[in-house]
């Protein structure tokens, strides 16, 4: 996808959501089943910086070390 936006903000779909859409596209799910399954997903948001200009708007504040729960 090509566009001229510096910054794009919006919901992010995960692989599970994509599988529901594939299921609809291939006929595995009808319209009502697809809608039911799509309503079950919570989407998270992302901000995507596409240009040097957009990156220059950022200001470093701090870094935080997160613990690895697997250790």
QUIBELCOR-V316716 format. One record per residue. N is the residue number from 1. RES is the residue in one small letter. PHI is phi in whole degrees, -180 to 180 (none if undefined). BURIAL is # if it has 9 or more other C-alpha atoms within 8 Angstrom, else .. Layout:
n;res;phi;burial
N;RES;PHI;BURIAL
N;RES;PHI;BURIAL
This chain:
n;res;phi;burial
1;x;none;.
2;x;-117;.
3;x;-153;.
4;x;-112;.
5;x;-80;.
6;x;-78;#
7;x;-131;#
8;x;-125;#
9;x;-125;.
10;x;174;.
11;x;-70;.
12;x;-116;.
13;x;-95;.
14;x;-95;.
15;x;-64;.
16;x;-65;.
17;x;-63;#
18;x;-61;#
19;x;-64;.
20;x;-64;#
21;x;-65;#
22;x;-65;.
23;x;-60;#
24;x;-69;#
25;x;-62;.
26;x;-91;.
27;x;90;.
28;x;-67;.
29;x;-117;#
30;x;-84;.
31;x;-60;.
32;x;-67;.
33;x;-66;.
34;x;-63;#
35;x;-62;.
36;x;-59;.
37;x;-69;#
38;x;-67;#
39;x;-67;.
40;x;-78;.
41;x;-93;.
42;x;-99;.
43;x;-94;.
44;x;-101;.
45;x;-101;.
46;x;-135;.
47;x;-121;.
48;x;-118;.
49;x;-98;#
50;x;-107;#
51;x;-136;.
52;x;-60;.
53;x;-57;.
54;x;-68;#
55;x;-66;#
56;x;-71;.
57;x;-83;.
58;x;-81;.
59;x;-127;.
60;x;-67;.
61;x;-113;.
62;x;-166;.
63;x;-120;.
64;x;-130;.
65;x;-85;.
66;x;-99;.
67;x;-79;.
68;x;-88;.
69;x;-69;.
70;x;-84;.
71;x;-90;.
